[in-house]
Each structure stands twice: as structure tokens, then as C-alpha cells.
Amino acid sequence: MPAKNHLTQEQRERLLKTLKEDENPYVREKVLILLLMNEGKTYQEISNFLQIAYPTVAYWAVHGDPDKLESFLDGRREGNFRKVTKKYEEVLLEIIEKEPSEYGYEFGRWTAARLATYLEKATGIKLSGSQVRRILERKKYVYLWAKYSLEDKQNPEKRKIFKEKLAEYLKITLATPERLQVWFWDESGFSLRVIRRKTWGRKGYRKKVAGQRRRGRVNIMGGLRYHDKKRMNFVIKKGNADVFYEQIKLLNTFLLEEWIEQGKQSEDFTKCSAKIVIILDNASFHKRKDILEKIASEMPNIILEFLPPYSPDYNLIELVWHSAKEYIAHRLFESVEQLEELLNKLLNEGGLVIKWERKIKNKGNAVY
């Protein structure tokens, strides 16, 4: 093992310059081994610090010549090994930021193997998918689930108008909830079953998973009141127009009972109580004409405001569903009744603590 400070000043300066300027990470790694050796570090300390194999450190400590920088180059570059050029990396980084459709492909996202195949045609340099992946990792790219976007289906002008109207509603309800209440309304399903078909089994044997995904499912319809975060949710068999009408009636009954509990007369409820704005999506059963007419005639205090198309990010109750599903994700249930009981505690009795400032990813635009 070379002694501490075995490098001359000229050798040290040459190696430091190479460390700063050379584009090849493998050359820089070998140079760094020599510089650390010169500082008195042992093979094992260098191996641990750089997270490379001990024999690799020992080899380059002996065979790396500080006076011949070409000794640090990989001998495989001769023959059929093709070195990645700066131009190759530039083309790769340009392509990774664009959609495959821009290059005439039907698939939705790039993989390392697909990039390697395309770049071989574009540059003439043949690399494996794993080599392309390592280049991207060095450039600080990671292979993650992409965020689900609905922007291509949205109408920006309609979203802007609705956002301004919603902001005004929320401003009023926070200041004077006795004049106006805003409820966010939606439906969601909770299942005992894991949707993904992966399951544990003995190696070499593949289990069969039944395709009855609806079994063990609890469907919930309900609302979230904005100013005090009051939640009211109902278990339903199936979401349709008649069920929607019945749940809106139950909400109206609850609001009437609140009115009476405040010492007010029930006959004054329709004329004097707060207007109830319900924010909901564009499901067809929300808009059935006869149901809308019944709600308007029987519950005149209720105003239905429909979200712009493909805009779940404006519906705050999405955060409730998301938080509840996170809570039950890894819990075991012996029956649907147990799941229903827990959901009632979480959604109606305040058992679910929600961080209202958080975002929901993969739900179109981020939901706050």
C-alpha cells in the first residue's frame, strides 16, 4: 500500500484537474482512489466511503499511474465496446422530456430499453437498457409513477370561472355560515379486497385469484361541510339518481334538526335558514331532470353547483376518501360489517384526522 503523501505536487495537481474536468465518472472514481490514498486512507476506508469493492480499490491503487492518465481508461473501449458520447447524453436528455407520441410511437411512456432501442437508430451507438438507466441515474433521473394528468380534457376558461365562484362561496361561508353553507359531495367505494392480483405463494406455484372484485365492497355517498369540516356519509348499495335524491333529503333533514336545536321554528327553516351550496361532479345520475326538479321544489334552500368537467381537484371531499383509504389499507377485516363500522367511526364520528393542507397525488390535478 502506497505511503501517505506519496504523490508529487505535480501529480496531485494533475489528478485534481482530472477529477474536476473529466466527464467519465469511472475515471474520476479511480483518480479519487489515488487522492484518498495520498491522504493516508486505507483500502477499507476508501471502499466504505466510495461504496465500491475492496479488490477494486486495491487494484487501482497499484495499477493507476498518476503520470499516465490513459491508464485509468477501461480497456473495453477497444473492440466492440462503444463509449457514451456527450452528444448521446444530450439526445437522451432531450428525448426523455418529450412524449413518445412526438416520435411516432403509440406507447405511453419511455422505458430504459425503449430509449436504448430508439437511440441506437438515432446515434448509431448501441447500449443496453441497463446502461441507459445508469446514465439517467447519474443525471439525477428516477423511474417513478408519473402524475396522472387531466389537463388535456379540461377547459381552462370554465375552470377559471368556477374557481373564482368557489372562492367567493368559501369566503362568505367562513365569514357568515348562518347565511351560506358549502358542502362538497361525492361517492366512493371501499373494498375488503386488494385490487392488485399479487399474492404470496410457494415458489414455482401460482395461485388463482377470484375475479369477483365487487364482493366485500362498501359504497359510500356523502358530504363535507367546509366551514366546520362536519362530515355526513351514508352507506349505499349503488349510486343512482334515486339514491342521490334520498341522501340529499337526509342531509336536508339533518340541517332542519340543527335549525330546531338552535331554538328556531321549523316553519321558518325554508325562508330564514342558510342557503346550502352543494359542490358535486357531473355523474349522469346527479343531473337527471326529474330529480333536479324535485330537489328544487321540495328543498329550495339547496343549490347544486356542478364542477367543471374533469376537475376532481376542486372537490375537497376527495381528501376525505383518500385519507380514509390510507387508514384502512393494511388492516384486516373479518366481515363487511366490520369495515362499515370502522368507516362510520372514521367518516361520521370524527375518528379520521385529516391534514387539510396536504395534496393528493395521482388524482388529476393535485387536490388540497
C-alpha positions as CSV (number, residue, x, y, z in Angstrom):
1,M,0.0,0.0,0.0
2,P,1.5,3.4,-1.0
3,A,2.6,5.7,1.8
4,K,0.8,8.9,2.8
5,N,1.8,11.9,0.6
6,H,3.5,9.6,-1.9
7,L,2.3,11.8,-4.8
8,T,4.4,14.7,-6.0
9,Q,2.9,18.2,-6.1
10,E,2.7,18.0,-9.9
11,Q,1.0,14.6,-9.9
12,R,-1.5,15.7,-7.3
13,E,-2.4,18.9,-9.3
14,R,-2.8,16.8,-12.4
15,L,-5.1,14.4,-10.7
16,L,-7.2,17.1,-9.1
17,K,-7.6,18.8,-12.5
18,T,-8.8,15.4,-14.0
19,L,-11.2,14.9,-11.1
20,K,-12.8,18.3,-11.8
21,E,-12.9,18.2,-15.6
22,D,-13.1,14.6,-16.9
23,E,-16.6,13.6,-18.0
24,N,-16.1,9.9,-17.4
25,P,-17.3,9.0,-13.9
26,Y,-15.2,5.8,-13.8
27,V,-12.0,7.8,-14.5
28,R,-12.9,10.3,-11.8
29,E,-13.6,7.4,-9.4
30,K,-10.1,5.9,-10.0
31,V,-8.4,9.3,-9.6
32,L,-10.2,9.8,-6.3
33,I,-8.9,6.4,-5.1
34,L,-5.3,7.7,-5.6
35,L,-6.0,11.0,-4.0
36,L,-7.6,9.4,-0.9
37,M,-4.6,7.0,-0.7
38,N,-2.3,10.1,-0.8
39,E,-4.3,11.4,2.3
40,G,-3.5,8.3,4.2
41,K,-6.8,6.5,3.9
42,T,-6.7,2.6,4.0
43,Y,-8.2,0.4,1.3
44,Q,-11.1,-0.5,3.5
45,E,-11.9,3.2,4.4
46,I,-11.9,4.1,0.7
47,S,-14.0,1.1,-0.1
48,N,-16.6,2.1,2.5
49,F,-16.5,5.8,1.6
50,L,-16.9,5.3,-2.2
51,Q,-19.1,2.2,-1.8
52,I,-17.1,0.1,-4.2
53,A,-15.5,-3.3,-3.8
54,Y,-12.3,-3.7,-1.8
55,P,-10.4,-5.5,-4.6
56,T,-11.3,-2.7,-7.0
57,V,-9.6,-0.2,-4.6
58,A,-6.6,-2.4,-4.2
59,Y,-6.2,-2.9,-8.0
60,W,-6.3,0.7,-8.9
61,A,-4.2,1.8,-6.0
62,V,-1.4,-0.3,-7.6
63,H,-2.2,-0.1,-11.4
64,G,-3.4,3.5,-11.6
65,D,-0.5,5.6,-12.9
66,P,-0.7,9.3,-11.9
67,D,1.8,10.1,-14.7
68,K,-0.3,8.2,-17.4
69,L,-4.0,9.2,-17.2
70,E,-4.8,6.8,-20.0
71,S,-4.1,4.0,-17.5
72,F,-7.5,4.9,-15.9
73,L,-9.5,4.2,-19.1
74,D,-11.4,1.0,-19.4
75,G,-9.7,-1.4,-21.7
76,R,-13.1,-2.5,-23.1
77,R,-13.3,0.7,-25.1
78,E,-11.2,-1.0,-27.7
79,G,-13.0,-3.5,-29.8
80,N,-16.8,-3.5,-29.9
81,F,-17.3,-1.5,-26.7
82,R,-18.8,1.9,-27.5
83,K,-18.2,4.8,-25.2
84,V,-21.2,7.1,-24.5
85,T,-20.5,10.4,-26.1
86,K,-21.6,13.8,-24.9
87,K,-23.9,14.1,-27.9
88,Y,-25.5,10.8,-27.0
89,E,-26.3,12.1,-23.5
90,E,-27.7,15.3,-24.9
91,V,-30.0,13.5,-27.3
92,L,-31.1,11.2,-24.4
93,L,-31.9,14.1,-22.1
94,E,-33.8,15.8,-24.9
95,I,-35.9,12.7,-25.7
96,I,-36.7,11.8,-22.1
97,E,-38.5,15.2,-21.6
98,K,-40.8,14.5,-24.6
99,E,-43.8,12.2,-25.1
100,P,-43.2,9.1,-27.2
101,S,-46.1,10.2,-29.4
102,E,-43.9,13.1,-30.7
103,Y,-41.6,10.4,-32.3
104,G,-44.5,8.4,-33.8
105,Y,-44.9,5.8,-31.1
106,E,-48.2,4.6,-29.6
107,F,-46.9,3.6,-26.2
108,G,-47.5,6.0,-23.3
109,R,-44.1,6.3,-21.6
110,W,-40.4,5.7,-22.1
111,T,-38.6,2.8,-20.5
112,A,-34.8,2.4,-20.5
113,A,-35.0,-0.4,-23.1
114,R,-37.2,1.6,-25.4
115,L,-34.8,4.6,-25.1
116,A,-31.8,2.4,-25.9
117,T,-33.5,1.0,-29.0
118,Y,-34.5,4.4,-30.3
119,L,-31.1,6.0,-29.5
120,E,-29.3,3.2,-31.4
121,K,-31.2,4.3,-34.5
122,A,-30.7,8.0,-33.8
123,T,-27.0,7.9,-32.9
124,G,-25.6,4.6,-34.1
125,I,-24.4,3.8,-30.6
126,K,-25.8,0.5,-29.2
127,L,-26.2,0.3,-25.4
128,S,-28.3,-1.9,-23.2
129,G,-31.3,-0.7,-21.3
130,S,-29.4,-1.0,-18.0
131,Q,-26.6,1.2,-19.4
132,V,-29.1,3.9,-20.4
133,R,-30.7,3.6,-16.9
134,R,-27.3,4.2,-15.3
135,I,-26.8,7.3,-17.4
136,L,-30.1,8.7,-16.3
137,E,-29.4,7.9,-12.7
138,R,-26.1,9.8,-12.9
139,K,-28.1,12.7,-14.3
140,K,-30.4,12.6,-11.3
141,Y,-33.4,11.0,-13.0
142,V,-35.5,8.4,-11.2
143,Y,-38.1,5.9,-12.6
144,L,-41.3,6.7,-10.7
145,W,-45.0,6.6,-11.3
146,A,-46.0,9.6,-13.3
147,K,-48.6,12.0,-12.0
148,Y,-52.0,11.4,-13.6
149,S,-53.0,14.5,-15.6
150,L,-56.4,15.5,-16.8
151,E,-55.3,18.8,-18.4
152,D,-55.8,17.6,-21.9
153,K,-59.5,17.1,-21.2
154,Q,-60.1,20.2,-19.1
155,N,-61.5,23.6,-20.2
156,P,-59.2,26.2,-18.6
157,E,-61.8,29.0,-19.0
158,K,-64.5,27.0,-17.3
159,R,-62.1,26.1,-14.5
160,K,-61.1,29.7,-14.0
161,I,-64.7,30.9,-13.8
162,F,-65.7,28.1,-11.4
163,K,-62.6,28.7,-9.2
164,E,-63.5,32.3,-8.8
165,K,-67.1,31.5,-7.9
166,L,-66.0,28.8,-5.4
167,A,-63.5,31.2,-3.8
168,E,-66.4,33.7,-3.2
169,Y,-68.6,31.0,-1.8
170,L,-65.9,29.9,0.7
171,K,-65.2,33.4,1.7
172,I,-68.8,34.0,2.6
173,T,-69.3,30.7,4.4
174,L,-66.3,31.3,6.6
175,A,-67.5,34.8,7.5
176,T,-71.2,34.1,7.9
177,P,-72.1,30.4,7.9
178,E,-75.6,31.3,9.1
179,R,-76.1,32.8,5.6
180,L,-74.4,30.3,3.5
181,Q,-73.0,26.7,3.8
182,V,-70.8,24.9,1.3
183,W,-70.9,21.1,1.2
184,F,-68.6,19.1,-1.0
185,W,-70.4,15.9,-2.2
186,D,-69.3,12.7,-3.9
187,E,-69.4,8.9,-3.9
188,S,-66.6,6.4,-3.3
189,G,-66.1,2.7,-2.7
190,F,-64.1,0.9,-0.1
191,S,-63.2,-2.8,-0.5
192,L,-62.0,-5.7,1.7
193,R,-60.1,-7.0,-1.3
194,V,-56.8,-5.8,-2.7
195,I,-57.3,-4.8,-6.3
196,R,-53.8,-5.9,-7.4
197,R,-53.6,-9.6,-8.1
198,K,-50.2,-10.2,-6.5
199,T,-50.4,-12.7,-3.6
200,W,-47.9,-14.8,-1.6
201,G,-47.4,-18.4,-2.6
202,R,-44.8,-21.1,-2.7
203,K,-42.1,-20.7,-5.3
204,G,-42.9,-22.5,-8.5
205,Y,-46.7,-22.5,-7.9
206,R,-49.1,-19.8,-9.0
207,K,-52.3,-19.2,-7.0
208,K,-55.6,-18.4,-8.7
209,V,-57.3,-15.2,-7.6
210,A,-61.1,-15.0,-7.9
211,G,-62.3,-12.3,-10.2
212,Q,-65.3,-11.2,-8.0
213,R,-63.9,-7.8,-7.1
214,R,-67.3,-6.4,-6.1
215,R,-67.6,-8.8,-3.2
216,G,-66.7,-7.2,0.1
217,R,-67.2,-3.7,-1.1
218,V,-68.8,-0.8,0.8
219,N,-70.1,2.1,-1.2
220,I,-70.3,5.5,0.5
221,M,-72.2,8.6,-0.6
222,G,-71.8,11.8,1.4
223,G,-70.7,15.3,2.0
224,L,-68.2,17.5,3.8
225,R,-69.2,20.9,5.2
226,Y,-66.5,23.4,4.6
227,H,-66.6,25.9,7.5
228,D,-66.5,23.4,10.3
229,K,-65.5,20.2,8.4
230,K,-68.6,18.4,9.5
231,R,-68.9,15.1,7.6
232,M,-72.1,13.2,6.8
233,N,-71.8,9.9,4.9
234,F,-74.3,7.1,4.1
235,V,-73.7,3.5,3.1
236,I,-75.5,2.8,-0.2
237,K,-75.9,-0.3,-2.4
238,K,-75.3,1.5,-5.6
239,G,-75.0,5.1,-6.8
240,N,-78.0,6.2,-8.9
241,A,-80.4,9.1,-9.2
242,D,-83.0,7.8,-6.7
243,V,-80.4,7.1,-4.1
244,F,-78.8,10.5,-4.6
245,Y,-82.2,12.2,-4.1
246,E,-82.8,10.2,-0.8
247,Q,-79.4,11.1,0.6
248,I,-79.9,14.8,-0.2
249,K,-83.3,14.6,1.6
250,L,-81.4,13.1,4.6
251,L,-78.9,15.9,4.5
252,N,-81.8,18.4,4.4
253,T,-83.4,16.7,7.4
254,F,-80.1,16.9,9.4
255,L,-79.9,20.6,8.6
256,L,-83.5,21.2,9.7
257,E,-82.8,19.4,13.0
258,E,-79.7,21.6,13.5
259,W,-82.0,24.6,13.0
260,I,-84.5,23.4,15.6
261,E,-81.8,22.6,18.1
262,Q,-80.8,26.3,17.9
263,G,-84.2,27.2,19.3
264,K,-85.7,28.3,16.0
265,Q,-89.1,27.3,14.5
266,S,-89.3,24.6,11.8
267,E,-91.7,26.6,9.7
268,D,-89.1,29.3,9.3
269,F,-86.4,26.9,8.0
270,T,-87.1,27.3,4.3
271,K,-87.3,31.1,4.4
272,C,-84.7,32.0,7.0
273,S,-82.0,29.4,7.2
274,A,-78.7,29.4,5.3
275,K,-78.5,28.7,1.6
276,I,-76.9,25.3,1.1
277,V,-74.5,25.1,-1.9
278,I,-73.5,21.5,-2.8
279,I,-70.4,21.1,-4.9
280,L,-70.6,17.8,-6.9
281,D,-69.3,16.2,-10.1
282,N,-71.0,15.6,-13.4
283,A,-72.2,12.0,-12.8
284,S,-75.2,11.4,-15.0
285,F,-77.5,10.5,-12.1
286,H,-76.7,13.8,-10.4
287,K,-78.3,15.6,-13.4
288,R,-81.4,13.5,-14.0
289,K,-84.0,16.1,-14.9
290,D,-86.9,14.8,-12.7
291,I,-84.6,14.6,-9.6
292,L,-83.3,18.1,-10.1
293,E,-86.9,19.4,-10.3
294,K,-87.9,17.5,-7.1
295,I,-84.9,19.0,-5.2
296,A,-85.6,22.5,-6.4
297,S,-89.3,22.3,-5.5
298,E,-89.0,20.4,-2.2
299,M,-85.7,21.8,-0.9
300,P,-85.5,25.4,-2.2
301,N,-82.6,26.2,0.1
302,I,-80.3,23.7,-1.7
303,I,-78.3,25.0,-4.7
304,L,-76.4,22.4,-6.8
305,E,-73.1,23.6,-8.3
306,F,-71.5,21.2,-10.7
307,L,-67.7,21.0,-11.1
308,P,-66.2,21.8,-14.5
309,P,-65.6,18.6,-16.4
310,Y,-62.6,16.5,-15.3
311,S,-61.9,18.7,-12.2
312,P,-61.8,16.5,-9.1
313,D,-59.2,18.7,-7.6
314,Y,-61.9,21.3,-6.8
315,N,-63.8,18.8,-4.6
316,L,-62.4,18.8,-1.1
317,I,-64.1,15.5,-0.1
318,E,-61.6,13.7,-2.3
319,L,-59.1,14.3,0.5
320,V,-61.5,12.6,2.9
321,W,-61.8,9.5,0.7
322,H,-58.0,9.4,0.2
323,S,-57.2,9.7,3.9
324,A,-59.8,7.0,4.8
325,K,-58.4,4.6,2.3
326,E,-54.9,5.1,3.6
327,Y,-56.1,4.4,7.1
328,I,-57.8,1.1,6.2
329,A,-55.2,0.0,3.6
330,H,-53.3,-2.6,5.8
331,R,-56.0,-3.5,8.3
332,L,-57.6,-6.9,8.5
333,F,-61.4,-7.3,8.4
334,E,-63.4,-10.4,9.1
335,S,-66.6,-9.1,7.5
336,V,-68.1,-6.3,5.6
337,E,-69.9,-5.2,8.7
338,Q,-66.5,-4.6,10.5
339,L,-65.5,-2.4,7.6
340,E,-68.8,-0.5,7.7
341,E,-68.4,0.1,11.4
342,L,-64.9,1.4,11.1
343,L,-65.9,3.7,8.2
344,N,-68.8,5.1,10.3
345,K,-66.3,6.0,13.0
346,L,-63.8,7.5,10.6
347,L,-66.2,9.4,8.3
348,N,-69.1,10.4,10.6
349,E,-67.8,10.3,14.2
350,G,-64.6,12.3,13.8
351,G,-62.3,9.3,14.1
352,L,-60.4,10.3,10.9
353,V,-57.8,13.0,11.4
354,I,-57.1,14.8,8.1
355,K,-54.3,17.1,7.2
356,W,-56.3,19.6,5.2
357,E,-53.2,21.3,3.8
358,R,-51.8,18.2,2.1
359,K,-52.0,17.3,-1.6
360,I,-53.4,14.2,-3.2
361,K,-51.2,13.0,-6.0
362,N,-52.4,10.9,-8.9
363,K,-55.9,12.4,-8.8
364,G,-55.8,14.6,-11.9
365,N,-54.5,18.0,-10.7
366,A,-53.4,18.0,-7.0
367,V,-56.3,18.2,-4.5
368,Y,-55.8,20.4,-1.5
